Amino acid sequence: MRQLTRQSHGLACAGLPTVADPKAIQHILHASGYRFPKAAISQRNAEELFGHGILAAKGATHARHRKIMNPAFSHGQLKTFSRLFQLLAGNLTEKMVEIVGKSGYEAPINLHMWLGRMTLDAVGRAGFGYDFGAIQDVDNELANILNNIFVDSIKPGVLTHVGNWMWERVPSFLRSFIEFFPTKKTLRFKHFQDRSKVAAKDILEGAKDQTDFMSGKDIISVLVRANASENSAKQLSEDEVLSQASTMILAGHETSASTLSWLFHELSNHPDIQSAVRDEINEVRSRYPNKGEIPTHEYENMAYLNAVVNETLRMHPIVPILFRKAAQDDIIPLAEPVVTSTGVLTKEIPVLKGQHVHIAIHAYNRNTSVWGEDADIWRAERWLEARKNDNGITVGVFNNILSFSAGIRSCIGWRFAYVPYSRPGSTTIAFELVENFRFEAAKDLTVKRQPAGSAMMPMVRGRMHEGMQMPLKVTPL
């Protein structure tokens, strides 16, 4: 745990309290509102990566952003994207058949790269009515930037560690001095910000010429309306609008691509489960021959496929730790007692104003009191069994999984990533690819979960300088 914290944020946050207790997490994320804001270094990283969008917004500003953006991520709105996601999944299948044919059936392909291109196209089409064309265009600039965006976050240099340490300790008016010494990571994030905002501005200008944006509930309509609003409670500045677009592009693209990469990694390592999922898919397909559109209720009722998605989200959260800071003195309750450094058994933790607290998403998702004694094992069957939550405490936005955070700062796009008929990064694409390909682990290559800034990415041991990868042997069926 400490090693992961140190790799994620360096000396600035090492050795501070870390919680995976469900009652403590519920208190911090649900009950406390904005009383546990992001730590200063997390706030800095969010602004570097996402600009002034919803992920970097604080307090009342975040509440305003959330209220404005919510309609674009409603259950009903996302339900309309089922056919689009099936179409894009079919496009990826055609591209992968072409790639496998050219590279030879024994050579592994970097599935993460192609999943990233597919999800970028999905975010563009569903969110902005814009086709990035990433699946077909191998030289797509934005896709290539995104595939390598965390390369310089893997092994941060001395300048990064010193800067982070200072950022947490110096007064805010002195922090601008640190920005005169940009790191490779900072410059790479800025390059993404610049390019994504150029693309977003073009998209927004085109949308303003359309007459239906005043009533539309898609992301682009919501953003255009907010920019034009004269009501301060419903307004977003141009910089906020462009930052929201950048946020949706990166967050929507990377979370789905990486989660899917781990899903196929696990299916490659569990061929019996892969076969069971394929049998379930074939049974559904038999009712819709000639590649007919699959109705939404069929995705919802696929027990094995949904179990695989749930278990992958539980075991492989993209953001493993949240770094928070107490805005006031507080008492954090615990579900399970702990022994203090003085030997006292206690069920609460006192924290002082300004004290940092780490919320270990990856540790909670493997907490044996929540998931059972085999919590550290990827076992999709657990979702097919009658499960009992012994402590009776629920966190997370669905299925008690914390991978999308929880409370007022939970991931606004979790339905985009998860809901069976709308998730470009899970059920729809998994259905399409498992139906058409067999996946096997690549020989002599070890994929590891690599901390990269605040995220956890799939990379190949010994080849991390090449960026995110999930090399798998793919065989058309």
VENRA-V862200 format. One record per run of one state. SS is the DSSP state (alpha for helix, beta for strand, coil for the rest). FROM is the first residue (numbers start at 0). LEN is the number of residues. If there is no record, write none. Layout:
SS/FROM/LEN, SS/FROM/LEN
//
This chain:
coil/0/1, alpha/1/11, coil/12/5, beta/17/2, coil/19/2, alpha/21/10, coil/31/4, beta/35/3, coil/38/1, alpha/39/11, coil/50/8, alpha/58/15, coil/73/1, alpha/74/5, coil/79/2, alpha/81/22, coil/103/5, beta/108/2, alpha/110/18, coil/128/12, alpha/140/7, coil/147/3, alpha/150/3, coil/153/4, alpha/157/10, coil/167/4, alpha/171/7, coil/178/5, alpha/183/25, coil/208/10, alpha/218/10, coil/228/3, alpha/231/3, coil/234/3, alpha/237/32, coil/269/1, alpha/270/15, coil/285/10, alpha/295/5, coil/300/2, alpha/302/13, coil/315/5, beta/320/6, coil/326/3, beta/329/10, coil/339/5, beta/344/7, coil/351/4, beta/355/5, alpha/360/4, coil/364/3, alpha/367/4, coil/371/8, alpha/379/5, coil/384/13, beta/397/1, coil/398/2, beta/400/1, coil/401/5, alpha/406/3, coil/409/4, alpha/413/5, coil/418/8, alpha/426/10, beta/436/5, coil/441/5, beta/446/6, coil/452/2, beta/454/6, coil/460/3, alpha/463/3, coil/466/4, beta/470/6, coil/476/1
//
